[in-house]
Amino acid sequence: MEPYEIIARILRADKDYVKIAAQALTNIARHNDILSKLVDINQRTIQERLRHMHQSSRRADDIFWSLANEIKKHDRHLWETLHHPTCDTNEGCGTLMGFAQEIADVPKGFFLKEDRAHEMLEREPPQRILSFFKYNSVKELLQNHELFEVFSALRFIEDKEWLNNVFFRQLNDVTPDDFEEREITMHVLHEEWLRAAESFLKKKYHNVSHLKELGVIFVIPLKIETPGETMRLFTLLLHYLHEVSFYSKLFRRYANNNPAHFAEKIVSALRGDVLDARFSEEDRGKKWMIVQQYLAKNDVNDWRLFEPHVNPEAIHWTKAENDIARFGDRFPDIGLSFWNNLDFIGDYYPDASGVEVLVSFNLIDTVMSLAQNKDLTKYLYHHQEAMWNKLFSEYIGAEKMEELIINNFERGYIDITQ
């Protein structure tokens, strides 16, 4: 098979689309044999990691479980190195969050001011929260609970329709003056918020999330005892630090470049808008979509997954994986350097019935697959999105790719000919 065919198979994309996209990038960047280089790096890296794991089998499940066992081993070492973190309190999670902030080393961000957030609560009081605590007003609520905790709890306690169509519509009126420079905040919510949520909703929660507009990352105090949990939480915290920092760059850019349309652009970015119109045949390969979410979560066959595109989410994960590797350099006994530069690594291997399936060596895919052990769910989309980014960045450069994404974010695509 030709290199472009191998890459296309991994991406589940039309081989001609990949060939056209690579040729368009070659015409601009004047780099040849990038596809051959990627195929070679992929194969050499896989063989090196298989030797490291003493894995001679070339069956998909055997390779997956070898990778999963590496996660389990490294997770245990990480848990011991971080003094047995238990993220049900700020104190118990302090070491983990502290190391995440230190390693990610993101700068101050540009976020919504606290008094503006307070005003939003006063204008549209969160009725479920007030009802649970038996408060009569937002003033009483904020006398007893921190502002950022209330805003965090909105995401999983209040009705989604009210949240999106009523409460967050207030962001349509924000201006650059409503934002300020400050550090990203990380905290574990008090367990009372979990009790409040359970009185309204019967669901499973992701136990870590973020508020891009406020620069807040929060952990819901759930006891999770699945293998790889410390690794999962650590990588998620690192990822969110880079994601929140990325959106802060966007907010700052919108404030400086086009303040008249600041609110409109902020809302679009927070909504996660993605183009839903195909480019012409003439533009294919010259225009790369900016896909700011993991579309495969909702539809593994979304057509945009198979067209040339870049994904800022995958950039944040790549940075988180690089952070993990640096942390491994600092504490070599943990063995975390194993996961360095594996974000786009993967290939096809036969399963037990002889059908060839894609095996991702991506750290996040492996951690998430392990977390869903009961269902044996195999995650692949982090790896495939990382491969699209790698294809683009090998021609353009990783830093230049992120710069182009930020500069073209609002229009939803990068025209490499401009």
Summary of the structure (lengths in Angstrom):
residues: 418
radius of gyration: 22.3
end to end distance: 32.8
largest distance: 68.9
contacts: 1325
relative contact order: 0.15
helix: 60%
strand: 10%
